[in-house]
Amino acid sequence: MLKLLTYDSLLAEASEYILSLPETKQKELKENLSHGKALLKSKDQMKAYLHHYGQMHREKLLRAYKHIPSDFLKSSFSVIDWGCGQGLASMVLSEYVPNEDIVTDFILIEPSVLCLSQANANLTWSNPKSMVDVLRKREEEVEATDICVQERKVLHLLSNVVDMPEFSGNGIRRFVFAKINLNHLIIGVSPFYPEEGRGKRMDEFAESLNGFKKVYSFQKHIDDWDKNYSCQIRVLSNRLTPKGEVFENRQYVHIV
């Protein structure tokens, strides 16, 4: 099947649109993004986010994805994108993995109808060989029975989610502990705001996942390096060996 969309083409289309607007409208849209922290409530806001922050967002995600254990990428897996927004984390992942067939299914979880619809379209057009399922709920509302993954390996994406005050972690905890027999890899990527107390939320979440170990940990405040953004990353696994390798547990039970 023909791939109709790439991350580059998504950024290019958004930038072309934003730059075609009057300067006053461009300025208004950028200010309304609150430095990338605002909840996106219109298509113009979504395009403005892509124009101003889309490349930065990709750089952060790729830094995290480079630390996905190589063994995890040797066979097919499912992806759950929590608070998926426009589906950008899943799109970047799909272009990073070694082949387009390796992601069997994407499950997109997002409370915003507008964002979820755009994410569904983005993933359907960019990954025609993968199943795409959507769930319109807030993270804390998700029950384990709401999600049906196709594979026994599950990659969880939490992009610009864990640092948000409304994030509880309850939904993802319910799912991973109900399906603890599966091979779970959790990737959290967020800005790093130690001065606001939000910098602690990533580790608090990681510590709440009993049985999960850190595969990779990274954080830089904007003043700590030569980038014009801050970044906080945690990669967690429930299948980590003493050597730091992720193994596949063969004692699986039926997925319901």
C-alpha positions in Angstrom: 0.0 0.0 0.0 1.2 3.5 -0.8 2.5 5.7 2.0 0.8 9.0 1.6 2.4 11.1 4.5 5.8 11.6 6.1 6.8 13.6 9.1 8.7 16.0 6.8 5.7 16.5 4.5 3.5 17.1 7.6 5.9 19.8 8.8 6.3 21.4 5.4 2.5 21.6 4.9 2.0 23.2 8.3 4.8 25.7 7.8 3.5 26.7 4.3 0.1 27.3 5.8 1.3 29.3 8.8 3.6 31.5 6.8 0.7 32.3 4.4 -1.2 34.0 7.3 -1.0 37.7 8.2 1.9 38.4 10.6 -0.6 39.4 13.3 -2.3 36.1 13.1 1.0 34.2 13.1 2.0 36.1 16.2 -1.3 35.4 17.9 -1.1 31.7 17.2 2.5 31.4 18.5 1.6 33.3 21.7 -1.4 31.0 22.3 0.9 28.0 22.2 2.4 29.1 25.6 5.8 27.9 24.5 4.4 24.6 23.4 2.6 23.8 26.7 -1.0 24.8 25.6 -3.7 22.3 24.9 -4.4 22.5 21.2 -8.0 23.4 20.4 -8.1 24.3 16.7 -6.5 23.2 13.5 -4.6 26.4 13.2 -3.1 25.8 16.7 -2.1 22.3 15.6 -0.4 23.6 12.5 1.3 26.4 14.5 2.7 23.8 16.9 4.1 21.8 14.0 5.6 24.9 12.5 7.3 26.2 15.7 8.0 23.0 17.6 7.7 20.0 15.2 11.4 19.7 14.5 12.3 20.1 18.2 9.7 17.5 19.1 11.3 15.0 16.7 14.8 15.6 18.0 13.7 14.8 21.5 11.9 11.7 20.4 14.8 10.4 18.3 17.1 10.8 21.3 14.8 8.5 23.2 14.2 6.0 20.4 17.9 5.5 20.0 17.8 3.8 23.4 15.2 1.2 22.5 17.0 -2.1 23.1 18.0 -3.7 19.8 16.4 -7.0 20.8 13.0 -5.3 21.1 13.2 -4.2 17.5 13.9 -7.7 16.1 10.2 -8.7 16.0 6.7 -7.2 15.7 5.2 -5.1 18.5 2.2 -3.0 19.4 2.3 0.7 20.2 0.1 2.5 22.7 0.3 6.3 22.4 -1.0 7.8 25.6 -2.3 11.4 25.2 -1.3 11.1 21.6 -2.2 14.6 20.5 -1.7 14.7 16.7 0.1 11.3 16.8 3.6 12.9 16.3 5.4 10.4 18.6 4.0 7.5 16.7 4.8 9.0 13.4 8.4 9.6 14.4 8.7 6.1 15.7 7.3 4.6 12.5 10.0 6.3 10.6 12.7 5.3 13.0 12.1 1.5 13.2 14.0 -0.8 10.9 11.1 -1.7 8.7 7.5 -0.5 8.3 6.0 -3.9 9.0 7.3 -4.2 12.5 4.6 -2.2 14.2 1.5 -4.3 13.9 -0.9 -1.9 15.5 -1.1 1.6 16.9 -3.6 2.4 19.7 -4.1 6.2 20.0 -5.5 7.5 23.3 -6.6 11.1 23.5 -9.5 13.0 25.0 -9.7 15.7 22.4 -11.9 14.8 19.4 -10.0 17.2 17.1 -6.5 16.0 18.0 -7.6 12.3 18.0 -9.2 12.7 14.5 -6.0 14.3 13.2 -3.8 11.6 14.8 -5.9 8.8 13.3 -5.6 10.4 9.9 -1.8 11.0 10.3 -1.1 7.4 11.3 -3.5 5.9 8.7 -1.8 7.8 5.9 1.7 7.3 7.1 1.4 3.6 8.1 -0.9 2.0 5.6 0.2 -1.5 6.7 -0.5 -1.1 10.4 -3.8 -1.3 12.2 -4.8 2.0 13.8 -7.3 2.0 16.7 -8.5 5.1 18.7 -9.7 5.5 22.2 -11.2 8.9 23.3 -10.5 9.0 27.0 -8.3 10.8 29.4 -5.4 8.7 30.6 -6.7 8.2 34.1 -10.1 7.0 32.7 -8.6 4.1 30.8 -9.4 0.6 32.0 -7.3 -2.4 31.0 -10.3 -3.9 29.2 -10.4 -0.8 26.9 -7.2 -1.9 25.2 -6.6 -4.9 23.0 -3.1 -5.2 21.6 -2.2 -7.5 18.8 1.3 -8.4 19.9 3.0 -9.7 23.1 5.5 -6.8 23.0 4.0 -3.4 23.8 5.8 -0.1 23.3 4.1 2.7 25.4 4.7 6.3 24.3 4.1 9.2 26.7 5.2 12.3 24.8 4.7 15.7 26.6 2.3 13.9 28.9 4.0 12.9 32.2 5.0 16.5 33.1 1.4 17.7 32.8 -0.4 18.4 36.2 -3.5 16.4 35.0 -1.4 13.2 34.3 -2.1 10.6 37.0 -0.4 7.5 35.6 -3.4 5.4 36.8 -4.5 4.3 33.4 -1.2 3.0 32.2 -0.5 1.3 35.6 -3.9 -0.5 35.4 -3.0 -1.8 31.9 0.6 -2.9 32.5 -0.2 -4.6 35.8 -3.2 -6.4 34.3 -1.0 -7.5 31.4 2.2 -8.0 33.4 2.9 -11.2 31.4 3.6 -9.0 28.3 6.9 -7.4 27.4 6.4 -3.7 28.1 8.7 -0.9 27.1 7.7 2.6 28.3 9.2 5.7 26.8 8.5 9.1 28.5 9.7 12.3 26.8 8.8 15.7 28.3 10.3 19.2 28.8 12.3 19.5 32.0 11.0 22.2 34.3 12.8 21.7 37.7 11.9 25.3 38.7 8.2 24.5 38.5 8.4 21.2 40.4 7.3 19.4 37.3 10.8 17.9 36.9 10.0 15.4 39.7 7.0 13.9 38.0 8.9 11.7 35.6 10.8 9.9 38.4 7.7 9.7 40.6 5.9 8.0 37.8 8.8 5.6 37.1 9.1 4.7 40.8 5.3 3.9 40.8 5.8 1.1 38.3 6.9 -1.7 40.5 9.0 -4.3 38.7 10.1 -1.9 35.9 13.8 -0.9 35.5 15.4 2.1 33.8 16.9 1.3 30.4 17.9 5.0 29.9 17.6 8.2 31.8 18.4 11.7 30.5 17.5 15.3 31.4 18.8 18.7 30.5 17.6 22.1 31.5 17.7 24.7 28.7 20.7 26.3 30.6 22.6 23.0 30.7 23.4 22.5 27.0 23.6 24.2 23.6 20.0 23.4 22.6 17.2 25.9 22.7 14.9 23.6 24.6 14.9 21.4 27.8 14.4 17.6 27.6 13.7 14.8 30.1 13.6 11.2 29.0 13.0 7.9 30.8 12.9 4.5 29.1 11.6 1.7 31.3 11.2 -2.0 30.9 9.7 -4.9 32.8 12.0 -7.4 31.0 15.4 -6.1 31.8 18.2 -8.6 32.5 21.2 -7.9 34.8 23.2 -7.1 31.7 20.8 -4.4 30.6 19.3 -6.5 27.8 15.5 -6.8 27.3 14.4 -10.4 27.0 11.2 -12.0 25.9 9.3 -13.9 28.5 7.9 -17.0 26.7 5.4 -17.8 29.5 2.6 -15.8 28.1 -1.1 -16.2 28.8 -4.0 -15.4 26.4 -4.6 -11.7 25.8 -8.1 -10.7 26.5 
